[in-house]
Amino acid sequence: MATAGAGAGVVKEKANASGEGRTSFVEGWEFMQTLGEGAYGEVKLAVCKESGDCVAVKIVTVDGGKEGLTHESLRKEVCILKMLRHTNVIKFFGQRTQGSTYYLLLEYADGGELFDRIEPDLGMEPGLAHHFFLQLLNGVEYLHSRGVAHRDIKPENILLDGVDTVKISDFGLSTVFRHMGKERKLSRRCGTPPYIAPEVCVYI
C-alpha cells in the first residue's frame, strides 16, 4: 500500500467554460477516481505526480444550508486526527483549505470497505470475522485510551489495506471525552440509525 506525506502544496481549483464539472486538486497531485461519497462531500484517490504515492483526499465544502456541518466541526475532526497514530486507525497526513472547502489528506486503504467483504444474507467466514474483529477492538481500545469516542463505528467506516489490516476511518462524529485526566459524560445521540445500539436511541 502506498502512502504519502503532507507536502502537497497549495490547493487550487479549475472549471470549464460553463462553470460546471469543476475539478478540485492539490498541486503536485493528480486526482483519480472517487473512492466514496457522503452527506457532506466525497473522497478521491490522489496520486503524487513525482513519486507515484497515493493518498485518499476527503473533500468537504462547508455549506450553511447543510445542517450540522460547520468550520468548527471540521477543525475538531482535524484536531482529533492529529492526536492519533495507530496501526488500526487511518493515518492523517495534513490538510489544505480553499475558502469553504477542506481537503484532508489521509492514508489510502486500497482494500476498500469492510462492508464490501460481508456477503448479503451470508455474512462472513468465522475465522475471517474473528481476524477483523480483534483488530477493530484493538483500534477502539486505542481510541478510548486517547480519550476519543468515534461514535459512528460501522462496516462502511472500517477500511482495509492490501493485507487486510483494519483501518478505522471517518472521524466526523468523533469527540473527546477525556482531557487532562478529566472525563465528561457524553449525552448527544448521534451515528447512523441502522447501526446505533438500542440503548442509545430514545423513542418518543
Helices and strands as residue ranges (DSSP letters): E 11-14, E 23-26, E 29-37, E 41-48, E 54-61, H 71-83, E 92-98, E 101-106, E 112-113, G 114-117, H 126-145, E 148-149, G 155-157, E 158-160, E 166-168, E 175-176, E 178-179, E 182-183, G 193-195, G 198-200
